[in-house]
Amino acid sequence: MRSEWLPKGEIEHILAALRPENRLACEISLFTGLRIGDVLALKTSQIVKQRFTLREQKTGKTRTIRLPKDLYTRALTCAGQFYVFEHRYDGRRHRTRQAVYKDLKRVADLFGVKKQLSPHSLRKVYAVEEYLQCGSLVRVQKLLNHSSEAVTMLYAMANVVSRRKQFRR
């Protein structure tokens, strides 16, 4: 299953109906372009300051993140002893990607969304928004920490691909 892109306005409606912790994790992903797994693995000790560095799980690349005051304050409020997004049963582990996916899928189904949504869709929304703002594929590639410009193009142009799929149906 490939995650699909939705316009930012539609995504924001869906996020508003998620469980609060999942909504916050998705909002951080949407604001930073981080994969949901990296957001969920944030340790409470990492976010002592609004600006922090993390190592991406998939690529091993380092990235510096700065959260806006609102997201930062909410993350601190949500944070447990070890992780910002604690596992439901064990505070020594972080929430799973599957838990966020299930909540997102539940809300998308409630709203009758036909597209394949997943937390990774947020990364595509981020890429499209950044590309529309700056117009630079190289900048979006750097922000997403992609090695391949071709992969970045698929993300940054997800809105165009989505429109073409609609016309083919």
LINCOR-V918424 format. One record per backbone hydrogen bond with DSSP energy under -1.0 kcal/mol. CO is the residue of the C=O (numbers start at 0). NH is the residue of the N-H. If there is no record, write none. Layout:
co-><CO	CO>
nh-><NH	NH>
This chain:
co-><6	7	8	9	10	11	13	14	18	19	20	21	22	23	24	25	26	27	28	34	35	36	38	41	42	42	49	51	53	55	60	62	64	67	68	69	70	71	72	73	74	81	82	84	89	92	95	96	97	98	99	100	101	102	103	104	105	106	107	108	114	115	117	118	119	120	121	122	123	124	125	126	127	128	129	130	135	136	137	138	139	140	147	148	149	150	151	152	154	156	157	158	159	160	161	162	163	164>
nh-><10	11	12	13	14	15	16	17	22	23	24	25	26	27	28	29	30	31	32	38	39	40	41	83	45	46	66	64	62	59	55	53	51	71	72	73	74	75	76	77	78	43	79	94	92	86	99	100	101	102	103	104	105	106	107	108	109	110	112	111	116	3	120	121	123	124	125	126	127	128	129	130	131	132	133	134	139	140	141	142	143	145	151	152	153	154	155	156	157	160	161	162	163	164	165	166	167	168>
